[in-house]
Amino acid sequence: MHALPTRIARTAVLVAGLMAGSLAHANIANGNFSAGLSGWQTFGDAAALSSSPASLALPIGNSTLVLGTASLGSDDYPQASGHYNVSGQDVGAIGTSGGLEDFVGAAIGSLHPDPINFTSILWEGSAARQSFTVQAGDTLSFTWNLLSTDRDFADRAFVVIDAHTANGLQVLALGDAAQATNAVSGNGQLLQTGSQIFSHTFTTAGTVTLSLAVADLDAPDQTSLLTVNDVALTAAVPEPSTAVFALLGLAAGGLFMRRRQG
């Protein structure tokens, strides 16, 4: 008597299992940086901070990745000796073997905003990266903020997504110092873009490497900082297959006929 309802229940469990299984691959490690930099590889001046150093007054309210362009030397405005350096590690070079381009998997010179004429110079920068698997339809997202003392040149922040296939490298601009027009409370030297949301939907499945980076453009004595929170991969919710719908329909139809015969 209870065979058909049992089949329907089992089918519902099957559908739920299929959909839950599709979410299991969303595997970005430590995307909220609550475990520091665990799960991430870094280059240059990179730190995971749960609060701002008192001397900088950065707008940080929870665990945050901070990437900077400040060297440990005395060449960074407005204060000397790496005032805006957040990690104690020196900023990394750009445009040379073993530099930032190599770290993010890009050809030397390809991160320049004008790679043909090179009317300006990228000097130094920092980055963080992580590899993970994606399915078609998955969406990568995170929040970011670019802070800068650069009033004359456009220090820039960007995302590099490497699919590890021929022509599978994407360099996506986040923003530049020209967009940092909002005041930072407690720090009269810095301006900020304010919190922004980045979103990217993958069209093919595979293993990708995500790199987050910030770079000095033209003026190495000016400092910019990229902050990132809540890096997440949201799995596409698949539509149940036609076969599963058919199975549900047959089971429900059988139950209806059984009740009419009873």
VOGU-3710 file (C-alpha; in Angstrom, 3 decimals, decimal comma):
1> mhalptriar> 0,000/0,000/0,000  2,826/2,368/0,776  5,131/1,372/-2,077  4,417/4,370/-4,332  4,742/7,045/-1,652  8,006/5,380/-0,661  9,210/5,595/-4,279  8,309/9,274/-4,424  10,207/9,916/-1,202  13,217/8,032/-2,512
11> tavlvaglma> 13,113/10,017/-5,752  12,978/13,295/-3,830  16,027/12,181/-1,862  17,767/11,353/-5,149  17,025/14,815/-6,566  18,247/16,490/-3,384  21,384/14,378/-3,462  22,124/15,283/-7,059  21,724/18,986/-6,359  23,757/18,832/-3,149
21> gslahanian> 26,492/16,959/-4,977  26,716/19,744/-7,524  27,610/22,170/-4,741  30,415/20,073/-3,276  33,095/21,376/-5,650  32,835/24,982/-4,400  36,159/24,719/-2,595  37,899/28,058/-2,107  39,991/27,693/1,034  39,880/30,398/3,707
31> gnfsaglsgw> 38,038/32,872/1,508  37,191/35,026/4,529  40,840/35,114/5,726  39,816/34,160/9,252  42,746/31,694/9,215  45,227/34,344/8,127  46,807/33,590/4,762  46,278/29,828/5,014  45,361/28,428/1,596  46,876/31,412/-0,237
41> qtfgdaaals> 50,274/31,975/-1,796  51,538/35,553/-1,663  54,024/37,828/-3,391  55,388/41,060/-1,945  53,596/42,996/0,788  50,591/40,839/1,706  48,889/40,334/5,066  45,613/39,142/6,548  44,501/41,697/9,127  41,565/41,578/11,535
51> sspaslalpi> 41,999/45,252/12,428  43,915/48,233/11,126  47,339/49,208/12,441  46,597/52,242/14,586  48,967/54,449/12,616  47,203/53,766/9,289  43,481/53,934/10,169  42,516/51,562/7,359  38,782/50,837/7,044  38,999/47,187/8,179
61> gnstlvlgta> 36,153/45,720/10,204  36,842/41,978/9,992  39,458/39,556/8,655  40,752/41,134/5,454  43,435/40,484/2,863  45,587/43,603/2,412  47,989/43,951/-0,521  50,215/47,019/-0,698  52,770/48,823/-2,839  54,884/50,213/0,016
71> slgsddypqa> 58,514/49,127/0,123  60,490/48,804/3,335  62,735/51,629/2,173  62,407/55,368/2,625  60,848/56,162/-0,751  57,156/55,941/0,103  55,091/59,065/0,678  53,943/60,473/3,039  56,184/58,866/5,671  59,479/57,098/5,288
81> sghynvsgqd> 60,637/53,599/6,190  57,718/51,574/4,920  55,015/53,368/6,869  52,242/51,805/4,759  53,861/48,365/4,530  51,474/45,954/6,271  53,452/42,691/6,308  57,100/43,439/6,998  57,872/41,873/3,599  59,232/44,100/0,862
91> vgaigtsggl> 57,054/44,871/-2,148  57,881/42,825/-5,273  59,268/43,926/-8,626  57,314/44,123/-11,885  58,708/43,686/-15,390  61,444/41,214/-14,535  61,899/37,464/-14,318  60,579/36,194/-11,003  58,459/39,320/-10,576  54,746/39,946/-10,302
101> edfvgaaigs> 53,912/38,817/-13,844  55,562/35,438/-13,253  53,660/35,041/-9,992  50,254/35,573/-11,608  51,134/33,545/-14,700  51,220/36,469/-17,150  53,820/37,437/-19,730  56,189/40,224/-18,704  54,666/43,549/-19,774  51,153/42,170/-20,226
111> lhpdpinfts> 49,810/43,737/-17,020  50,650/47,228/-18,235  47,579/49,364/-19,035  49,231/50,297/-22,358  51,315/47,220/-23,308  51,966/48,541/-26,843  53,273/52,066/-26,261  54,382/51,798/-22,601  53,830/55,502/-22,009  54,123/54,823/-18,270
121> ilwegsaarq> 55,949/52,373/-16,023  54,709/49,704/-13,641  57,270/49,603/-10,832  56,323/47,288/-7,994  53,392/45,457/-6,478  51,968/42,611/-4,427  49,614/39,719/-5,034  47,876/36,673/-3,557  46,731/33,576/-5,430  44,838/30,323/-5,004
131> sftvqagdtl> 43,868/27,468/-7,347  40,510/25,678/-7,256  38,103/23,781/-9,476  35,017/25,271/-11,100  32,024/24,071/-13,075  30,365/25,960/-15,909  27,962/28,463/-14,380  29,845/28,875/-11,081  30,232/32,482/-9,955  33,293/33,916/-8,223
141> sftwnllstd> 32,704/36,971/-6,055  34,435/39,102/-3,438  34,346/42,618/-2,019  37,269/44,988/-2,477  38,425/48,507/-1,752  41,374/50,401/-3,251  43,038/53,011/-1,051  45,749/55,346/-2,324  47,919/58,358/-1,612  48,509/58,669/-5,377
151> rdfadrafvv> 47,040/61,968/-6,581  48,834/62,172/-9,920  49,158/58,648/-11,291  46,797/55,722/-11,572  48,100/52,905/-9,375  45,929/49,965/-10,310  44,361/46,839/-8,841  43,425/43,858/-10,946  42,325/40,222/-11,028  44,050/37,539/-13,082
161> idahtanglq> 42,142/34,315/-13,794  44,286/31,594/-15,331  42,463/28,563/-16,750  45,804/26,877/-17,545  44,849/26,403/-21,188  45,986/28,089/-24,386  44,587/31,652/-24,370  43,057/30,877/-20,973  44,476/33,902/-19,112  42,177/36,825/-18,280
171> vlalgdaaqa> 43,440/40,086/-16,784  40,468/41,989/-15,371  40,847/45,525/-14,027  39,315/46,200/-10,625  40,040/49,907/-10,368  42,746/52,529/-10,196  43,795/55,395/-7,976  41,888/57,893/-10,108  38,694/56,275/-8,805  39,767/56,642/-5,168
181> tnavsgngql> 37,922/59,852/-4,366  36,358/59,105/-0,968  37,997/60,247/2,266  39,290/57,719/4,776  38,241/58,606/8,298  41,242/59,168/10,526  43,762/59,210/7,673  43,999/62,452/5,746  46,546/61,071/3,278  44,511/58,173/1,899
191> lqtgsqifsh> 41,529/58,249/-0,414  39,454/55,153/-1,210  37,106/53,796/-3,834  34,859/52,460/-1,084  33,590/48,891/-0,880  32,977/47,350/-4,311  31,762/43,914/-5,426  33,553/41,852/-8,058  31,662/39,041/-9,795  32,741/36,664/-12,557
201> tfttagtvtl> 30,825/33,669/-13,938  32,789/30,798/-15,446  31,601/29,391/-18,756  33,687/26,196/-18,739  34,711/23,686/-16,101  38,279/23,062/-14,969  41,013/24,096/-12,569  41,688/27,839/-12,390  44,125/30,020/-10,512  42,814/33,289/-9,103
211> slavadldap> 45,349/36,063/-8,473  44,536/39,360/-6,758  47,083/42,129/-7,222  47,914/45,809/-6,821  50,693/47,709/-8,608  52,459/51,074/-8,582  52,116/52,937/-11,871  54,748/55,603/-12,671  55,267/56,900/-9,129  56,903/54,294/-6,850
221> dqtslltvnd> 57,003/56,769/-3,981  53,187/56,827/-3,837  51,348/54,074/-1,984  48,201/52,128/-2,770  46,511/49,353/-0,801  44,003/46,777/-2,042  41,742/45,176/0,562  39,712/42,033/-0,190  36,997/40,236/1,802  34,713/37,237/1,415
231> valtaavpep> 36,155/35,462/-1,615  33,492/32,896/-2,519  32,569/30,491/-5,293  28,822/30,042/-5,691  27,900/26,874/-7,544  25,324/27,011/-10,305  22,114/25,255/-9,227  21,425/22,684/-11,935  17,995/22,006/-13,307  16,873/18,447/-12,457
241> stavfallgl> 17,197/16,195/-15,493  14,278/15,264/-17,701  14,632/11,684/-16,534  14,184/12,667/-12,897  11,095/14,707/-13,766  9,700/11,774/-15,704  10,302/9,444/-12,768  8,519/11,807/-10,420  5,629/12,086/-12,875  5,266/8,334/-13,246
251> aagglfmrrr> 5,330/7,791/-9,517  2,749/10,499/-8,901  0,574/9,201/-11,750  0,719/5,662/-10,375  -0,309/6,888/-6,960  -3,260/8,758/-8,468  -4,482/5,673/-10,384  -4,090/3,459/-7,320  -6,234/5,816/-5,284  -8,939/5,881/-7,989
261> qg> -8,987/2,083/-8,116  -9,216/1,906/-4,343
//
